[in-house]
Amino acid sequence: MSNEPASSGPNRIPEGTALQADSLLAYQSGAIVSRTLIKTPTSTITIFAFDAGQALSEHTAPFDALVHLLDGEAEVSIDGRPVLLRAGQLVLMPANIPHAVTAKTPMKMLLTMLRS
């Protein structure tokens, strides 16, 4: 067993520290960038920054996922049904249902994958 503190390592953010979520990742022109903030056997929390017009194509995942928009506007398609999100809003994408994400403006989101 490692003596490394639980708050260190590439898949953890510091514990007990107030962080400004939307400043944890910068926009990049014409791209989608991501950073895993927490990864455990039961969940993963990842922040994404999308330039306007960038998209994750339709796919499915074996787990429920929660999208929390931090900045900008996005369209999340769930089983073909569009849901417009603005900063501060969130939507649950159910397991095994096709979904996609498109940035209407530059946008940042937290994605929480729930494995249990």
PAMAR-811318 format. One record per atom (N, C-alpha, C): residue number from 1; residue in one letter; x, y, z. Coordinates in Angstrom, 3 decimals, padded with zeros to 6 digits. Atoms other than C-alpha are relative to their C-alpha. Layout:
% residues N
   k r       px       py       pz
 NUM A        X        Y        Z
...
***
This chain:
% residues 116
   k r       px       py       pz
   1 M  000.842 -001.187  000.000
   1 M  000.000  000.000  000.000
   1 M  000.877  001.236  000.000
   2 S -000.782 -001.217  000.136
   2 S  001.268  003.435 -000.900
   2 S -000.171  000.906  001.210
   3 N  000.076 -001.005 -001.051
   3 N  002.064  006.068  001.692
   3 N -000.393  001.361 -000.557
   4 E  000.378 -001.249  000.649
   4 E  001.016  008.721 -000.801
   4 E -001.343  000.471  000.529
   5 P  001.285 -000.494 -000.497
   5 P -001.769  010.970  000.565
   5 P -001.108 -000.191 -001.027
   6 A  001.142  000.218  000.891
   6 A -005.227  010.345 -000.875
   6 A -000.250  001.193 -000.907
   7 S  000.282 -001.189  000.802
   7 S -005.324  013.911 -002.176
   7 S  001.005  000.218 -001.117
   8 S -000.982 -000.212  001.062
   8 S -002.323  013.496 -004.454
   8 S -000.192 -001.030 -001.097
   9 G  000.093  000.923  001.119
   9 G -001.822  011.676 -007.711
   9 G -000.722  000.634 -001.161
  10 P  000.540 -000.600  001.216
  10 P -003.000  012.277 -011.263
  10 P -001.524 -000.027 -000.074
  11 N  001.454  000.127  000.096
  11 N -006.640  011.329 -010.612
  11 N -000.720  000.528  001.230
  12 R  000.639 -000.627 -001.164
  12 R -007.417  013.478 -007.576
  12 R  000.280  001.494 -000.017
  13 I -000.241 -001.413 -000.270
  13 I -007.884  017.158 -006.913
  13 I  000.302  000.111  001.485
  14 P -000.328 -000.124 -001.424
  14 P -006.640  018.460 -003.556
  14 P -001.250 -000.016  000.869
  15 E  001.118  000.046 -000.950
  15 E -008.932  017.677 -000.646
  15 E  000.016  001.249  000.871
  16 G  000.105 -001.114 -000.933
  16 G -010.191  020.499  001.571
  16 G  000.471  001.329 -000.554
  17 T -000.440 -001.235  000.636
  17 T -009.276  023.202 -000.943
  17 T -001.110  000.508 -000.909
  18 A  001.014 -000.591  000.878
  18 A -011.798  025.560 -002.550
  18 A  000.620  000.270 -001.363
  19 L -000.490 -000.167  001.367
  19 L -011.323  025.488 -006.310
  19 L -001.087  000.636 -000.847
  20 Q  000.931 -000.572  000.968
  20 Q -012.951  027.523 -009.066
  20 Q -000.070 -000.970 -001.172
  21 A  000.085  001.100  000.961
  21 A -014.189  024.688 -011.285
  21 A  000.272  000.440 -001.430
  22 D -000.158 -000.381  001.405
  22 D -014.344  026.634 -014.545
  22 D  001.397  000.522 -000.326
  23 S -001.381 -000.394  000.310
  23 S -010.701  027.747 -014.173
  23 S  000.988 -001.154  000.071
  24 L -000.889  001.162 -000.058
  24 L -009.318  024.219 -013.873
  24 L  000.469 -000.451 -001.381
  25 L -000.324  000.406  001.361
  25 L -009.116  023.925 -017.659
  25 L -000.239  001.181 -000.933
  26 A  000.115 -001.117  000.939
  26 A -008.544  026.472 -020.444
  26 A -000.582 -000.466 -001.331
  27 Y  000.476  000.266  001.354
  27 Y -010.271  026.656 -023.814
  27 Y  001.184 -000.089 -000.952
  28 Q -000.965  000.038  001.092
  28 Q -008.276  025.713 -026.913
  28 Q -000.772  000.145 -001.303
  29 S  000.675 -000.288  001.259
  29 S -009.256  027.013 -030.326
  29 S -000.189 -001.264 -000.834
  30 G  000.315  001.121  000.888
  30 G -011.012  024.398 -032.475
  30 G  000.129 -001.368  000.629
  31 A -000.270  001.287 -000.653
  31 A -010.680  021.666 -029.856
  31 A -000.919 -000.245  001.183
  32 I  000.586  000.428 -001.269
  32 I -012.150  019.736 -026.960
  32 I  001.170 -000.455  000.860
  33 V -001.036  000.438 -000.930
  33 V -009.860  019.375 -023.969
  33 V -000.674 -000.493  001.272
  34 S  000.589  000.549 -001.215
  34 S -010.444  017.422 -020.773
  34 S  001.075 -000.234  001.049
  35 R -000.880  000.301 -001.131
  35 R -008.944  016.812 -017.355
  35 R -000.808 -000.812  001.005
  36 T  000.651  000.815 -001.026
  36 T -009.893  014.016 -014.968
  36 T  000.329  000.590  001.358
  37 L -000.179 -000.598 -001.323
  37 L -010.422  015.504 -011.510
  37 L  000.010 -001.050  001.097
  38 I  000.104  001.081 -000.984
  38 I -011.368  012.364 -009.577
  38 I -000.314 -001.279 -000.754
  39 K  000.300  001.314  000.587
  39 K -011.275  008.702 -010.564
  39 K  000.090 -001.026  001.119
  40 T  000.075  001.052 -001.007
  40 T -012.386  005.953 -008.211
  40 T -000.663 -001.215 -000.645
  41 P  000.683  001.164  000.581
  41 P -013.775  002.450 -008.743
  41 P -001.493  000.230 -000.267
  42 T  001.445 -000.197  000.157
  42 T -017.338  003.847 -008.483
  42 T -000.389  001.255 -000.765
  43 S  000.356 -001.219  000.725
  43 S -017.134  007.219 -010.248
  43 S  001.231  000.664 -000.604
  44 T -001.031 -000.836  000.610
  44 T -015.143  009.528 -012.463
  44 T -000.611  001.376 -000.218
  45 I  000.430 -001.369  000.250
  45 I -015.434  013.320 -012.556
  45 I  001.054  000.639 -000.900
  46 T -000.886 -000.580  001.010
  46 T -013.966  015.004 -015.625
  46 T -000.539  001.363 -000.393
  47 I  000.393 -001.309  000.524
  47 I -013.994  018.651 -016.678
  47 I  000.386  000.045 -001.468
  48 F -000.227 -000.148  001.431
  48 F -014.265  019.409 -020.393
  48 F -000.122  001.466 -000.373
  49 A  000.142 -001.314  000.624
  49 A -013.734  022.632 -022.353
  49 A -000.133 -000.226 -001.504
  50 F  000.286  000.141  001.429
  50 F -015.261  022.727 -025.857
  50 F  000.060  001.381 -000.639
  51 D  000.135 -001.218  000.791
  51 D -014.694  025.442 -028.424
  51 D -001.375 -000.070 -000.679
  52 A  001.309 -000.050  000.666
  52 A -017.914  026.567 -030.163
  52 A -000.005 -000.922 -001.213
  53 G  000.159  000.900  001.134
  53 G -019.148  023.969 -032.654
  53 G  000.617 -001.369  000.178
  54 Q -000.600  001.314 -000.247
  54 Q -017.109  021.105 -031.204
  54 Q -001.055 -000.931  000.594
  55 A  001.025  000.940 -000.434
  55 A -019.036  017.926 -030.420
  55 A  000.584 -001.368  000.330
  56 L -000.221  001.433 -000.230
  56 L -018.900  014.450 -028.953
  56 L -001.130 -000.693 -000.738
  57 S  001.026  000.650  000.806
  57 S -020.719  012.258 -031.457
  57 S -000.834 -000.969  000.844
  58 E  000.918  000.876 -000.722
  58 E -023.612  010.045 -030.439
  58 E  000.676 -001.318  000.360
  59 H -000.565  001.248 -000.520
  59 H -022.562  007.086 -028.317
  59 H -000.828 -000.437  001.199
  60 T  000.639  000.464 -001.235
  60 T -023.741  005.021 -025.357
  60 T  001.090 -000.282  001.021
  61 A -000.906  000.347 -001.089
  61 A -022.152  004.349 -021.992
  61 A -000.747 -000.953  000.933
  62 P  000.672  000.981 -000.857
  62 P -022.857  001.514 -019.560
  62 P -000.401  000.545  001.373
  63 F  000.296 -000.609 -001.300
  63 F -023.316  003.972 -016.650
  63 F -000.785  001.287 -000.186
  64 D  000.619 -001.320 -000.011
  64 D -025.494  006.950 -015.803
  64 D  001.107  001.047  000.024
  65 A -000.953 -001.099 -000.015
  65 A -023.700  010.249 -016.382
  65 A -000.759  001.308  000.210
  66 L  000.586 -001.303 -000.287
  66 L -024.477  013.712 -015.051
  66 L  000.863  001.071 -000.645
  67 V -000.684 -001.131  000.625
  67 V -023.544  016.746 -017.168
  67 V -000.437  001.254  000.738
  68 H  000.259 -001.277 -000.671
  68 H -023.259  020.038 -015.248
  68 H  000.741  001.065 -000.793
  69 L -000.611 -001.040  000.819
  69 L -022.654  023.016 -017.525
  69 L  000.502  001.130  000.902
  70 L -000.626 -001.038 -000.815
  70 L -020.251  025.515 -015.947
  70 L  000.030  001.349 -000.703
  71 D -000.168 -001.224  000.776
  71 D -019.967  028.068 -018.763
  71 D -000.544 -000.245 -001.397
  72 G  000.444  000.082  001.377
  72 G -021.563  028.749 -022.127
  72 G -001.338 -000.691 -000.183
  73 E  001.231  000.709  000.356
  73 E -024.353  026.866 -023.899
  73 E  000.344 -001.255 -000.785
  74 A -000.218  001.272  000.687
  74 A -024.569  023.289 -025.119
  74 A -001.344 -000.650 -000.295
  75 E  001.153  000.846  000.272
  75 E -027.055  020.959 -026.716
  75 E  000.423 -001.433  000.303
  76 V -000.215  001.407 -000.314
  76 V -027.164  017.486 -025.214
  76 V -001.174 -000.753 -000.607
  77 S  001.037  000.822  000.611
  77 S -029.062  014.953 -027.269
  77 S -000.055 -001.320  000.764
  78 I  000.197  001.248 -000.735
  78 I -030.500  012.028 -025.294
  78 I -001.084 -000.792 -000.716
  79 D  000.919  000.843  000.760
  79 D -032.117  009.266 -027.348
  79 D -000.692  000.812 -001.100
  80 G  000.520 -000.804  001.092
  80 G -032.544  011.788 -030.182
  80 G -000.742  001.251  000.419
  81 R  000.739 -001.165 -000.501
  81 R -034.213  014.413 -027.963
  81 R  000.988  001.075  000.448
  82 P -000.945 -001.052 -000.379
  82 P -032.311  017.736 -027.768
  82 P -000.384  000.672  001.317
  83 V  000.183 -000.737 -001.260
  83 V -031.854  019.411 -024.378
  83 V  001.012  001.140 -000.030
  84 L -000.889 -001.155 -000.011
  84 L -030.434  022.963 -024.381
  84 L  000.397  000.299  001.439
  85 L -000.517 -000.321 -001.332
  85 L -028.218  023.654 -021.367
  85 L  000.709  001.336 -000.029
  86 R -000.730 -001.248 -000.219
  86 R -026.973  027.013 -020.114
  86 R  000.794 -000.140  001.289
  87 A -000.852  000.044 -001.189
  87 A -024.344  027.689 -017.454
  87 A -000.846 -000.121  001.265
  88 G  000.703  000.232 -001.258
  88 G -025.507  026.400 -014.076
  88 G -001.012 -001.131 -000.069
  89 Q  000.990  001.071  000.139
  89 Q -027.868  023.767 -015.487
  89 Q  000.684 -001.351 -000.126
  90 L -000.520  001.357  000.127
  90 L -027.437  020.013 -015.454
  90 L -001.057 -000.922 -000.551
  91 V  000.907  001.004  000.558
  91 V -028.935  016.940 -017.077
  91 V  000.609 -001.376  000.247
  92 L -000.414  001.385 -000.198
  92 L -028.781  013.218 -016.361
  92 L -000.148 -000.751 -001.320
  93 M  000.029  000.850  001.187
  93 M -027.886  010.955 -019.277
  93 M -000.039 -001.442  000.487
  94 P  000.124  001.359 -000.525
  94 P -029.150  007.436 -018.489
  94 P  000.916 -001.003 -000.706
  95 A -000.847  001.073  000.530
  95 A -027.011  004.347 -019.001
  95 A -000.655 -000.650 -001.215
  96 N  000.407  000.779  001.179
  96 N -027.239  002.529 -022.348
  96 N -000.975  000.714 -000.934
  97 I  000.851 -000.796  000.887
  97 I -029.207  005.351 -024.023
  97 I  000.928  000.881 -000.841
  98 P -000.875 -000.828  000.833
  98 P -027.566  007.094 -027.024
  98 P -000.067  001.476  000.398
  99 H -000.069 -001.426 -000.325
  99 H -026.403  010.625 -026.258
  99 H  001.173  000.640 -000.734
 100 A -001.046 -000.775  000.667
 100 A -024.261  013.369 -027.803
 100 A  000.036  001.381  000.652
 101 V -000.164 -001.341 -000.563
 101 V -022.945  016.797 -026.760
 101 V  000.579  000.902 -001.085
 102 T -000.479 -000.983  000.964
 102 T -022.517  019.853 -029.011
 102 T  000.090  001.361  000.677
 103 A -000.183 -001.333 -000.569
 103 A -021.112  023.222 -027.903
 103 A -000.635  001.035 -000.925
 104 K  000.622 -001.087  000.764
 104 K -023.353  026.067 -029.092
 104 K  000.865  001.252  000.074
 105 T -000.976 -001.062 -000.218
 105 T -020.806  028.554 -027.686
 105 T  001.199 -000.690  000.640
 106 P -001.023  000.640 -000.825
 106 P -017.457  027.908 -026.050
 106 P -000.636 -000.373  001.334
 107 M  000.660  000.443 -001.234
 107 M -018.498  025.879 -023.023
 107 M  000.898 -000.940  000.783
 108 K -000.693  000.919 -000.899
 108 K -017.171  024.006 -020.021
 108 K -001.052 -000.789  000.763
 109 M  000.945  000.846 -000.735
 109 M -018.867  021.090 -018.304
 109 M  000.757 -000.956  000.903
 110 L -000.457  001.091 -000.850
 110 L -018.312  018.688 -015.467
 110 L -000.808 -001.223 -000.368
 111 L  000.663  001.248  000.303
 111 L -019.117  015.099 -016.382
 111 L  000.279 -000.965  001.147
 112 T -000.137  000.964 -001.090
 112 T -019.763  012.706 -013.504
 112 T -000.548 -001.329 -000.469
 113 M  000.406  001.357  000.368
 113 M -019.843  009.030 -014.443
 113 M -000.260 -000.767  001.298
 114 L  000.409  000.719 -001.207
 114 L -021.694  006.954 -011.837
 114 L  000.009 -001.494 -000.280
 115 R -000.152  001.424  000.310
 115 R -020.563  003.334 -011.875
 115 R -000.732 -000.926  000.945
 116 S  000.734  000.893 -000.924
 116 S -022.719  002.065 -009.043
 116 S -001.338  000.576  000.345
***
